[in-house]
Amino acid sequence: MIRTDDLFLAALGLLRGGELVSVDIRGGNGRRVAVFRIAGPDVEGAERDYYRGATSVDLRLLKLQVRRLKDRAFEALRAEEERHAGSARGVHITGR
């Protein structure tokens, strides 16, 4: 399994037969980052090849996976915003 905020590494993991397990949102101070968890039999090999620069891909397929990951990242960000907005609405501050 790999965990990464690198969109292209995650896309390569998917191209190599990996499966998107989850998208987690990390960060603070106004900067949030999507972290992708990709599982599969050869995702560690994909990560190794990615960092060594020893791989080639069908660019059209890579682009499709990048688009898919972006969509999932934005869905996760929106869901997190809704959770925070809901919890903020539940807090009542009373003055004296």
Buried (B, 14 or more C-beta within 10 A) or exposed (E): EBEBBBBBBBBBBBBBEBEBBEBBBEEEEEEBEBBBBBEBEEBBEBBEBBEEEEBEBEEEEBEBBBEBBEEBBEEBBEEBEEEEEEEEEEEEEEEE
